[in-house]
Amino acid sequence: MVSFLLTVKRLLSGLWRSFKLKNFQALFILVVVMLLSGTVFFVRNEGLSIIDALYVCVLTLSTVGHPTFEPQTVLGKLFMMLYVIVGTGLFLGLIGHIAYSLIKQPERKPGKKEEE
């Protein structure tokens, strides 16, 4: 349990550092827009509930996929193809920024001596 809490703390600190980067902020907004647009599309055109549509969108962007969902309309299939191509790139870019923030060494504070 302690290990899990330390991992969550490290992830949250990486997210906090990531939000300071303008590129991350832009990617975050674009991913949120993708999730909202996909949710609205699937609710209106495929007849899914809001929660089911959001669930399908999150699973699609995270590259996990939903094993039983398949768009029933031609427009839904075309939308899903475009959604996967654009959304996966945005989501992976977002994850890449978080990984960079987790790996990047924290900047040293002025006044502290560097150990040799």
C-alpha positions as CSV (number, residue, x, y, z in Angstrom):
1,M,0.0,0.0,0.0
2,V,2.9,2.4,0.8
3,S,4.4,1.7,-2.6
4,F,1.1,2.5,-4.3
5,L,0.8,5.8,-2.4
6,L,4.4,6.8,-3.3
7,T,3.7,6.0,-6.9
8,V,0.5,8.1,-6.9
9,K,2.4,10.9,-5.3
10,R,5.1,10.7,-7.9
11,L,2.6,10.7,-10.7
12,L,0.7,13.7,-9.3
13,S,4.0,15.6,-9.0
14,G,4.8,14.7,-12.6
15,L,1.4,16.0,-13.7
16,W,1.9,19.2,-11.7
17,R,5.3,19.8,-13.4
18,S,3.7,18.9,-16.8
19,F,0.9,21.5,-16.4
20,K,3.6,24.2,-16.3
21,L,4.6,23.4,-19.9
22,K,2.6,25.2,-22.6
23,N,2.8,22.2,-25.0
24,F,1.3,20.0,-22.3
25,Q,-1.5,22.5,-21.7
26,A,-2.3,22.6,-25.4
27,L,-2.3,18.8,-25.7
28,F,-4.4,18.5,-22.6
29,I,-7.1,20.8,-24.0
30,L,-7.0,19.0,-27.4
31,V,-7.5,15.6,-25.7
32,V,-10.4,17.0,-23.7
33,V,-11.9,18.4,-26.9
34,M,-11.5,15.0,-28.5
35,L,-13.2,13.2,-25.6
36,L,-16.1,15.7,-25.6
37,S,-16.6,15.6,-29.4
38,G,-16.4,11.8,-29.5
39,T,-18.9,11.5,-26.7
40,V,-21.3,13.9,-28.3
41,F,-21.0,12.1,-31.7
42,F,-21.5,8.6,-30.2
43,V,-24.5,9.8,-28.1
44,R,-26.2,11.4,-31.1
45,N,-25.3,9.0,-34.0
46,E,-24.8,5.6,-32.3
47,G,-27.4,5.9,-29.5
48,L,-25.0,5.3,-26.6
49,S,-25.6,6.8,-23.2
50,I,-23.2,9.6,-22.2
51,I,-21.3,7.3,-19.8
52,D,-21.0,4.5,-22.4
53,A,-19.9,7.0,-25.1
54,L,-17.3,8.6,-22.8
55,Y,-16.1,5.1,-21.8
56,V,-15.6,4.1,-25.5
57,C,-13.8,7.3,-26.2
58,V,-11.4,6.9,-23.3
59,L,-10.7,3.3,-24.1
60,T,-10.1,4.2,-27.8
61,L,-7.7,7.0,-27.0
62,S,-5.8,5.0,-24.6
63,T,-5.3,2.3,-27.3
64,V,-7.0,-0.4,-25.2
65,G,-10.2,-0.4,-27.3
66,H,-13.6,-1.7,-26.5
67,P,-14.0,-5.4,-27.4
68,T,-17.8,-5.3,-28.1
69,F,-18.4,-1.9,-29.5
70,E,-18.5,-1.5,-33.2
71,P,-20.1,1.6,-34.9
72,Q,-23.3,0.6,-36.7
73,T,-23.5,3.5,-39.2
74,V,-21.2,4.3,-42.1
75,L,-20.7,7.8,-40.6
76,G,-19.9,6.2,-37.3
77,K,-17.2,4.0,-38.9
78,L,-15.7,6.9,-40.8
79,F,-15.7,9.0,-37.6
80,M,-14.1,6.2,-35.6
81,M,-11.3,5.8,-38.2
82,L,-10.4,9.5,-38.0
83,Y,-10.9,9.6,-34.2
84,V,-8.4,6.8,-33.7
85,I,-5.8,8.3,-35.9
86,V,-5.9,11.8,-34.5
87,G,-6.8,11.0,-31.0
88,T,-4.2,8.3,-30.4
89,G,-1.4,10.7,-31.5
90,L,-2.7,13.4,-29.1
91,F,-3.1,11.0,-26.2
92,L,0.4,9.5,-26.7
93,G,1.9,13.0,-26.9
94,L,0.2,13.8,-23.6
95,I,1.5,10.6,-22.0
96,G,5.0,11.4,-23.4
97,H,5.0,14.8,-21.7
98,I,4.0,13.2,-18.4
99,A,6.8,10.6,-18.7
100,Y,9.3,13.4,-19.5
101,S,8.3,15.3,-16.4
102,L,8.6,12.1,-14.3
103,I,12.1,11.3,-15.6
104,K,13.4,14.9,-15.7
105,Q,15.6,15.7,-12.7
106,P,14.2,18.5,-10.5
107,E,16.1,21.7,-10.9
108,R,18.5,22.5,-8.1
109,K,17.7,25.5,-5.9
110,P,20.2,28.3,-5.9
111,G,22.5,28.4,-2.9
112,K,22.9,24.7,-2.6
113,K,26.3,23.2,-3.3
114,E,26.5,20.5,-6.0
115,E,28.0,17.3,-4.7
116,E,30.9,16.1,-6.8
